[in-house]
Amino acid sequence: MAQSAPPAQPLWELGVAAAAVSQQAYPGSDHQVRRALALPFVIYRGSIFRADQDGVQVRALKSGPFELDVGVHGTLGSNSSDIEARRGMPDLGTLVEAGPRIKWKIGAAPGGGRWEAELPLRGVFDLSDGLKGKGMTFEPELRYARRSESGWAYNTKVGLRYGNRKINETLYGVTAAQATAIRPAYTARAGLVDTYVGLTASRKMSDDWRFVTSLRVDTVSGAANASSPLVRQKTGSTLWVGVVYTGWRSSQTGTE
């Protein structure tokens, strides 16, 4: 059965999101970073400026199924003192990634869903260190999205993340001064960081409340730096569960 077009969404929405997060410290780590967060949020669906679950973007071009934007998003940092493999090494700060992204709305998919692909190229900056540059990543991703008749919305994805030598050295490098009897010196290489699959599901509970959960599984099998002494396990996961309260919204509709 063909999927009907989603209803028009408000131009802007304001509210509060609360979530419990368990995030792998970095791909290959055996340590989970756990946080309970409650933050205000804004969603804006303008024709050029946009803010949503994928971060903040400025749409530079839209032509048919293709779109080019420049976006920003980030990941939680972690203290090296909490990670056995990294004790005595610099902390992994809160990393902010920014750069251009090509989006391709491929078309209809089985089950009334749709296929989309993304090709983001991003610079990585450490928010905990004055936005110091930490390298670059390239993260091609294929997505399948659908809405069920029961009210659930699903988004599944599979992707590859590549890093240049600088970001891989941040994650996996060990200098001679940081080496120990069980952590030999290691020089990281540019290349594949990890491969991942993910699922996000959400359901509207009322006009103002929505339940959201997301699971992502990463593996460093076949990655460029899988032999780093900082890699303690091949596969890890990131899970978060939360609720979203939208208290204010525009009567004007936004742009897809």
N, C-alpha and C positions, 0 to 999 in steps of 0.2 A: 504493500500500500504506500502511495506517495505521501511524503510528509508535508503537512500544510505549513505555510510560512509562519514564522513566529510572530506574535503580536508586536506592534510598535512599542518601543520602550521610551520612558521619559528622557528628556534631554539631560537632566542631572538628577542625582539622588544623593542624599546625605544620611548617615547613620553611624552605627557602632557595630563592630565585629569583635567577637570574643572566641578564642580558640585555644586548645591544648595542642602543642606541637612536640613531636619527637623527630629530630632531624639528624641524620648521619653527619658527623663533624666534617667529613670530606670523603669523596669516593675512595673506598679501600680502608677506611677507618673502622675500628671495632668499638668506637665510642659514640653514644647518642647525646645530642644537645637537646635538653628538654626545657620548654618554656610554657608558661600560661600567659596569654596576651589578651589585652582588651584595648582596642584602638578605634578612634574615629576614622571614617573613610568617606571618600567622595567618588562618585562615578559620573563621568561626563562623556556624552556621546556626540561631540561636535563633528562637523565635516572635516576639520583640520586637527584641532586639539582634542585628545581623548584620554580618559583615565578609567581603567577597569581592572579586572583580576589579573591581567597580564602586565600591569604597570602603567606608567605614563608614556604616552606616545604623541608624536606630532606627525600627522599623515602628510606625506610629501606628494604622493601621486596615487591615483586610483584609476585603473583602466580595465574595464571588464572584470574578469576574475582575479586580476592582479592588483596588488596594493604595495606601496613602499612607504614605510614610516620609520621614524627614529624614536626609539623607546628607552626606558630606564626601568630596571628592577633590581632586587637585591636578595642576599641570603644572610642568615644569622651567623655571627662570629662565634668563636669558642676559645676558652682559655687553655693554653697548652699544659698548664699544671694539672688539668683535669684529664688529660689524655696521656696514658702511659707511654705510648710510642713517641710523643713529642715533648716530654718533660725536659725542661732546660732550653727549649727552642722558643722562638718568638710566637706570640699568640696569633691565631688566625682571626683577623678582624672581620667586621661586617663588610662584606664585599658588595659594591654597587656596580652593575654592568650597564653600559650605555652604548648604543650604536644603531646602525640601520638594520632593517628587517624587511625581507620580501615575503608577502603572504600570497598564497595561491588557493583560491576556492575551487577545488578540482571538480566537485559536482556531487550528484546523488550517490548514495551508498546503500548497501543492503539494510533492510529493517527500517526504511524510512529515514535513515541518517544522512550525513554528508561528509565528504572527505575534504580535508584542508592540509596544506603543507606550509611550513615556515622555514625560512633561511636567514637566521639572524647572525650578524657579525658584530661582536661587542668588545669594547675596551673594558678592562676590569680595574676598579679603583677601590682603595681601602678607606672606608668612611672613618675607621678608628685611627687612621694615620694621615689626617689632612688630605684625603682623596689622592694619596700617592698611587701612581700607576703600577699595576701588578701584572700587566700583560694583556692578551687578547684571546677570545674564544670564538669558535664557529660551531653552531649547534643546529644542524638540519633536523627537522622533526615532521612526522606525519601524524595527523589527528583524525579521529572519527568521532563525530558528535551526533547525538540524537535526543529527542524528547519523547518520553513514553506517554501513553494515554492516562496512566495512573498519576502523572504529575512530576515524575522524576526527570531530571536532565542529566545526561551522561556525556563525559568527554574522555576518551581514551587516547593515549599517545605512545609513540615509540620514537626514540631519537638517539643520535650520536653526538657526543661533545668532544671537540678537538681544542687543544690549547697550544699556544706557542711556548717556547722554552721558558719564558719569564714566569708565566702563571703556573706552569708545571713545576718549576723550581720552587715557587712559593708553597705548593701543595706537597711536593715529594722530595725536594732536594735536602741533603744533609751536608753541611760544610765540615771541614776537618775539625774545626773548633767545637762543633756540635756532636761529633762522633763519640760513641761510648763502646764498651765491650760488646754490647748487644745491639748497637745501632751504628753500623759502619758508615763511613762517608759515602755519599751518593750524589752524582750529577744527573739531574733530570734532563729528559729529552723532549722536544716538541712532538706532538702527535696525539693520538686518541687518549682522552681522559677516562671516559666511561661510555657505556651503552645503557639505556634505561627504557623502562616501560612505566606508564602511569595511568591512573584512573581517578577522575574527579566526579562526584555525584552530588546533586543538590535537589532539595524538594521544598516547595513553598508550603509553609504551615498555616499562614494567614496572609492578609494583605501586607503586613509589615514584617513578618518573621520568616526566615528561611534557614533550613538546616543544610550544612555543607560538610563534606568530608573528602579527603584526598589521600591516596596512597601512591608512592613512587618507589620502584625497586631499581637500584643501580648495580652494575657489575663492572669490575675492572679487568675481567678476563679478556686477554688479547690487547689490553691497553699498553701504551708506550712505556709506562713506568710501573707496571705491575710487579716488577722485581725490587722496587724501592723498599728499604727497611721500614718505612712508615706505612706500608700496606700490610694490614693485619688480617684482613678477610676479603675475599673476592666479591661478595655480594652484601649489600646493605639496603636499608629502607628508610624512607621518610614518611611519616603519617601525621596528619592533623585532622582534628574534628572540631567543628565550631558552629555557632549560630550567628546570624546576621540580622540586625534590627534596622530597618529603613524607616526613619521617622519623618523625613521630608523628601518631597519629590516634585519635579516640575510638571506642570500641566502640558507644556510643549513637548512634542516628541523629538527624539534624537535622530541621528543619521546612522545607518548601518555601515 
